[in-house]
Amino acid sequence: MVEAGGGFATLVARGERDAGTILLLTLERDETATLYERMPQLDGTRPYIAAKRENSEKPTEMDEYIARRRSQDPDIWVIEANVADAERFIATLPD
């Protein structure tokens, strides 16, 4: 799906096959990073929600956040995707 849109994706961290949470780190044209996480909603859906946005004044903050999440939950998957329009890409993913 990423490649079809002219982007690139890579697996950064492998989690538990059946139960691992997915964190999707999106980079728009190698500039702005946003971390999306599937979050359960009251209606039972699990859409991707922007959990963290890159702060250019604190360049290590995103890596520290991901490291904290992985230490809390070693089953987490981290996928990095370089895409042209991250919000539009996220909107195409199934809940």
BAKEKOL-239450 format. One line per field, with one value per residue: residue number from 1; residue in one letter; x, z, y of N, C-alpha, C, CB in turn. Coordinates in nm, 2 decimals, decimal comma, always signed. Glycine has a CB too. Layout:
<zagus>
fimar <- (NUM;...)
bakol <- (a;...)
n.xx <- (X;...)
n.zz <- (Z;...)
n.yy <- (Y;...)
ca.xx <- (X;...)
ca.zz <- (Z;...)
ca.yy <- (Y;...)
c.xx <- (X;...)
c.zz <- (Z;...)
c.yy <- (Y;...)
cb.xx <- (X;...)
cb.zz <- (Z;...)
cb.yy <- (Y;...)
</zagus>
This chain:
<zagus>
fimar <- (1;2;3;4;5;6;7;8;9;10;11;12;13;14;15;16;17;18;19;20;21;22;23;24;25;26;27;28;29;30;31;32;33;34;35;36;37;38;39;40;41;42;43;44;45;46;47;48;49;50;51;52;53;54;55;56;57;58;59;60;61;62;63;64;65;66;67;68;69;70;71;72;73;74;75;76;77;78;79;80;81;82;83;84;85;86;87;88;89;90;91;92;93;94;95)
bakol <- (m;v;e;a;g;g;g;f;a;t;l;v;a;r;g;e;r;d;a;g;t;i;l;l;l;t;l;e;r;d;e;t;a;t;l;y;e;r;m;p;q;l;d;g;t;r;p;y;i;a;a;k;r;e;n;s;e;k;p;t;e;m;d;e;y;i;a;r;r;r;s;q;d;p;d;i;w;v;i;e;a;n;v;a;d;a;e;r;f;i;a;t;l;p;d)
n.xx <- (+0,08;+0,19;+0,41;+0,27;+0,18;+0,40;+0,57;+0,78;+0,83;+0,94;+1,01;+1,07;+1,06;+0,98;+0,69;+0,46;+0,30;+0,02;-0,10;+0,02;+0,05;+0,03;+0,25;+0,28;+0,51;+0,51;+0,67;+0,68;+0,79;+1,05;+1,06;+0,86;+0,77;+0,52;+0,37;+0,15;-0,10;-0,29;-0,59;-0,83;-1,18;-1,50;-1,70;-1,60;-1,43;-1,09;-0,92;-0,64;-0,47;-0,32;-0,05;+0,18;+0,37;+0,65;+0,89;+1,07;+1,25;+1,33;+1,49;+1,54;+1,32;+1,11;+1,22;+1,28;+1,02;+0,92;+1,09;+1,02;+0,75;+0,80;+0,94;+0,74;+0,56;+0,66;+0,56;+0,50;+0,47;+0,67;+0,65;+0,79;+0,70;+0,76;+0,59;+0,38;+0,15;+0,07;-0,17;-0,38;-0,30;-0,31;-0,59;-0,68;-0,63;-0,76;-0,99)
n.zz <- (+0,00;+0,08;-0,10;-0,34;-0,34;-0,39;-0,18;+0,10;+0,33;+0,64;+0,87;+1,20;+1,46;+1,57;+1,69;+1,91;+1,73;+1,72;+1,91;+1,94;+1,97;+1,72;+1,62;+1,41;+1,25;+1,08;+0,81;+0,64;+0,33;+0,43;+0,64;+0,84;+1,13;+1,25;+1,50;+1,49;+1,66;+1,71;+1,86;+2,10;+2,07;+2,21;+2,05;+1,97;+1,75;+1,62;+1,54;+1,39;+1,57;+1,61;+1,81;+1,89;+1,79;+1,61;+1,76;+1,66;+1,82;+2,01;+1,92;+1,99;+2,12;+2,00;+1,95;+2,22;+2,33;+2,18;+2,27;+2,54;+2,52;+2,41;+2,62;+2,81;+2,69;+2,54;+2,32;+2,11;+1,78;+1,55;+1,28;+1,02;+0,79;+0,50;+0,35;+0,12;+0,20;+0,50;+0,67;+0,50;+0,40;+0,65;+0,68;+0,50;+0,60;+0,75;+1,03)
n.yy <- (-0,12;+0,13;+0,15;+0,15;+0,41;+0,55;+0,56;+0,45;+0,18;+0,04;-0,22;-0,16;-0,25;-0,57;-0,72;-0,91;-1,16;-1,21;-1,04;-0,80;-0,45;-0,19;+0,05;+0,32;+0,50;+0,78;+0,96;+1,25;+1,32;+1,29;+1,48;+1,58;+1,40;+1,18;+0,99;+0,73;+0,54;+0,25;+0,29;+0,18;+0,24;+0,35;+0,24;+0,01;+0,01;+0,04;+0,28;+0,45;+0,68;+1,00;+0,99;+1,11;+1,39;+1,50;+1,71;+1,97;+2,11;+1,94;+1,69;+1,42;+1,33;+1,18;+0,93;+0,86;+0,84;+0,62;+0,42;+0,42;+0,33;+0,08;-0,04;-0,06;-0,23;-0,50;-0,63;-0,47;-0,35;-0,17;+0,03;+0,21;+0,46;+0,63;+0,86;+1,06;+1,20;+1,18;+1,18;+1,13;+0,88;+0,73;+0,74;+0,56;+0,31;+0,01;+0,00)
ca.xx <- (+0,00;+0,28;+0,48;+0,18;+0,16;+0,53;+0,65;+0,87;+0,81;+1,03;+0,98;+1,17;+1,06;+0,88;+0,62;+0,39;+0,23;-0,13;-0,16;+0,10;+0,00;+0,10;+0,28;+0,31;+0,58;+0,51;+0,76;+0,63;+0,90;+1,17;+1,06;+0,77;+0,74;+0,41;+0,35;+0,01;-0,12;-0,43;-0,65;-0,97;-1,29;-1,62;-1,79;-1,53;-1,33;-0,95;-0,86;-0,51;-0,48;-0,18;-0,02;+0,30;+0,42;+0,79;+0,92;+1,20;+1,34;+1,37;+1,50;+1,55;+1,20;+1,03;+1,29;+1,27;+0,89;+0,90;+1,17;+0,94;+0,64;+0,85;+0,97;+0,61;+0,49;+0,76;+0,49;+0,47;+0,53;+0,70;+0,67;+0,82;+0,66;+0,78;+0,47;+0,36;+0,05;+0,05;-0,31;-0,46;-0,26;-0,37;-0,73;-0,71;-0,61;-0,88;-1,00)
ca.zz <- (+0,00;+0,09;-0,22;-0,45;-0,34;-0,41;-0,05;+0,14;+0,46;+0,69;+1,00;+1,29;+1,57;+1,56;+1,82;+1,92;+1,60;+1,73;+2,00;+1,95;+1,93;+1,61;+1,62;+1,28;+1,25;+0,94;+0,77;+0,52;+0,25;+0,52;+0,72;+0,96;+1,18;+1,34;+1,54;+1,51;+1,73;+1,71;+1,99;+2,10;+2,09;+2,28;+1,96;+1,93;+1,65;+1,67;+1,44;+1,42;+1,63;+1,62;+1,96;+1,91;+1,68;+1,62;+1,81;+1,61;+1,92;+2,09;+1,81;+2,04;+2,20;+1,94;+1,98;+2,36;+2,34;+2,13;+2,36;+2,66;+2,49;+2,40;+2,76;+2,88;+2,61;+2,44;+2,21;+2,02;+1,64;+1,51;+1,14;+0,97;+0,66;+0,44;+0,26;+0,07;+0,28;+0,61;+0,72;+0,39;+0,41;+0,77;+0,66;+0,41;+0,68;+0,82;+1,18)
ca.yy <- (+0,00;+0,24;+0,15;+0,19;+0,55;+0,61;+0,57;+0,34;+0,14;-0,06;-0,27;-0,11;-0,35;-0,68;-0,75;-1,03;-1,18;-1,20;-0,95;-0,68;-0,31;-0,14;+0,20;+0,36;+0,63;+0,84;+1,07;+1,31;+1,37;+1,29;+1,60;+1,58;+1,27;+1,17;+0,85;+0,69;+0,42;+0,20;+0,31;+0,13;+0,34;+0,30;+0,17;-0,12;+0,02;+0,07;+0,36;+0,50;+0,82;+1,06;+0,98;+1,19;+1,46;+1,54;+1,84;+2,00;+2,16;+1,82;+1,59;+1,28;+1,30;+1,07;+0,80;+0,83;+0,80;+0,49;+0,34;+0,40;+0,24;-0,06;-0,10;-0,08;-0,33;-0,55;-0,69;-0,36;-0,35;-0,03;+0,04;+0,35;+0,47;+0,76;+0,88;+1,19;+1,26;+1,08;+1,18;+1,06;+0,74;+0,67;+0,73;+0,45;+0,19;-0,04;+0,00)
c.xx <- (+0,09;+0,36;+0,40;+0,16;+0,30;+0,61;+0,73;+0,84;+0,91;+0,98;+1,10;+1,18;+0,95;+0,82;+0,55;+0,30;+0,08;-0,18;-0,08;+0,03;+0,09;+0,12;+0,33;+0,37;+0,58;+0,60;+0,70;+0,75;+1,02;+1,17;+0,99;+0,74;+0,61;+0,39;+0,21;+0,00;-0,27;-0,49;-0,80;-1,07;-1,41;-1,70;-1,72;-1,43;-1,19;-0,88;-0,72;-0,53;-0,34;-0,15;+0,10;+0,34;+0,57;+0,80;+1,06;+1,30;+1,39;+1,38;+1,50;+1,42;+1,12;+1,09;+1,28;+1,12;+0,87;+0,98;+1,09;+0,82;+0,68;+0,89;+0,85;+0,54;+0,59;+0,69;+0,46;+0,54;+0,56;+0,73;+0,69;+0,78;+0,69;+0,68;+0,45;+0,26;+0,00;-0,10;-0,40;-0,42;-0,32;-0,52;-0,77;-0,69;-0,74;-0,87;-0,97)
c.zz <- (+0,00;-0,05;-0,34;-0,46;-0,36;-0,29;-0,02;+0,29;+0,51;+0,83;+1,10;+1,41;+1,55;+1,69;+1,82;+1,80;+1,61;+1,82;+2,01;+1,90;+1,81;+1,63;+1,48;+1,28;+1,10;+0,92;+0,64;+0,45;+0,34;+0,61;+0,85;+1,00;+1,27;+1,37;+1,56;+1,58;+1,72;+1,85;+2,00;+2,14;+2,16;+2,18;+1,91;+1,82;+1,71;+1,56;+1,48;+1,46;+1,64;+1,77;+1,99;+1,79;+1,71;+1,66;+1,76;+1,71;+2,01;+1,99;+1,86;+2,11;+2,14;+1,97;+2,13;+2,39;+2,30;+2,22;+2,49;+2,64;+2,47;+2,53;+2,83;+2,82;+2,51;+2,32;+2,10;+1,89;+1,61;+1,36;+1,10;+0,83;+0,61;+0,33;+0,23;+0,16;+0,39;+0,66;+0,62;+0,39;+0,53;+0,75;+0,58;+0,49;+0,75;+0,97;+1,23)
c.yy <- (+0,13;+0,26;+0,19;+0,34;+0,62;+0,63;+0,45;+0,31;+0,04;-0,10;-0,24;-0,21;-0,45;-0,71;-0,89;-1,05;-1,16;-1,09;-0,82;-0,55;-0,27;+0,01;+0,22;+0,50;+0,67;+0,95;+1,12;+1,38;+1,38;+1,41;+1,58;+1,44;+1,28;+1,02;+0,83;+0,56;+0,38;+0,21;+0,26;+0,24;+0,27;+0,21;+0,04;-0,11;+0,05;+0,15;+0,41;+0,65;+0,87;+1,07;+1,08;+1,26;+1,50;+1,69;+1,88;+2,06;+2,05;+1,70;+1,44;+1,24;+1,19;+0,94;+0,76;+0,78;+0,66;+0,39;+0,31;+0,31;+0,10;-0,12;-0,13;-0,21;-0,39;-0,62;-0,59;-0,38;-0,20;-0,04;+0,19;+0,35;+0,62;+0,77;+1,03;+1,27;+1,17;+1,07;+1,10;+0,91;+0,67;+0,65;+0,61;+0,31;+0,14;-0,02;-0,13)
cb.xx <- (-0,09;+0,38;+0,55;+0,04;+0,10;+0,51;+0,55;+1,02;+0,66;+1,18;+0,96;+1,14;+1,04;+0,95;+0,51;+0,30;+0,26;-0,18;-0,17;+0,23;+0,00;+0,03;+0,39;+0,19;+0,72;+0,36;+0,91;+0,52;+0,86;+1,29;+1,01;+0,65;+0,86;+0,28;+0,44;-0,06;-0,08;-0,44;-0,65;-0,98;-1,33;-1,70;-1,82;-1,63;-1,38;-0,88;-0,95;-0,42;-0,55;-0,18;+0,02;+0,41;+0,33;+0,87;+0,91;+1,18;+1,27;+1,27;+1,62;+1,66;+1,11;+1,02;+1,44;+1,30;+0,79;+0,96;+1,30;+0,89;+0,57;+0,97;+1,06;+0,52;+0,36;+0,84;+0,36;+0,50;+0,44;+0,81;+0,54;+0,97;+0,51;+0,93;+0,34;+0,32;-0,08;+0,13;-0,36;-0,43;-0,10;-0,34;-0,79;-0,62;-0,49;-0,90;-1,13)
cb.zz <- (+0,12;+0,20;-0,25;-0,43;-0,21;-0,48;+0,06;+0,13;+0,48;+0,69;+1,00;+1,34;+1,71;+1,50;+1,84;+2,05;+1,55;+1,78;+2,14;+1,88;+2,05;+1,48;+1,72;+1,18;+1,30;+0,90;+0,76;+0,54;+0,19;+0,44;+0,64;+0,94;+1,25;+1,27;+1,67;+1,37;+1,88;+1,65;+2,03;+2,21;+1,95;+2,33;+1,84;+1,90;+1,55;+1,70;+1,41;+1,29;+1,77;+1,56;+1,99;+1,98;+1,64;+1,49;+1,96;+1,49;+2,01;+2,21;+1,73;+2,14;+2,20;+1,79;+1,95;+2,44;+2,27;+1,99;+2,40;+2,71;+2,36;+2,30;+2,83;+2,87;+2,55;+2,51;+2,26;+2,08;+1,54;+1,59;+1,06;+1,00;+0,64;+0,38;+0,32;-0,07;+0,18;+0,73;+0,75;+0,25;+0,42;+0,89;+0,60;+0,29;+0,78;+0,79;+1,23)
cb.yy <- (+0,00;+0,23;+0,02;+0,12;+0,60;+0,74;+0,59;+0,37;+0,09;-0,01;-0,43;+0,03;-0,27;-0,81;-0,64;-1,04;-1,32;-1,33;-1,01;-0,70;-0,21;-0,17;+0,24;+0,35;+0,61;+0,88;+1,02;+1,42;+1,50;+1,29;+1,72;+1,67;+1,21;+1,23;+0,82;+0,68;+0,43;+0,06;+0,46;+0,02;+0,40;+0,41;+0,25;-0,22;+0,14;-0,06;+0,49;+0,49;+0,82;+1,20;+0,84;+1,11;+1,58;+1,52;+1,85;+2,10;+2,27;+1,79;+1,61;+1,27;+1,43;+1,10;+0,81;+0,96;+0,90;+0,48;+0,40;+0,54;+0,29;-0,06;+0,00;+0,04;-0,28;-0,65;-0,75;-0,22;-0,42;+0,04;-0,02;+0,38;+0,44;+0,76;+0,82;+1,20;+1,30;+1,12;+1,32;+1,13;+0,73;+0,76;+0,86;+0,45;+0,21;-0,19;+0,06)
</zagus>
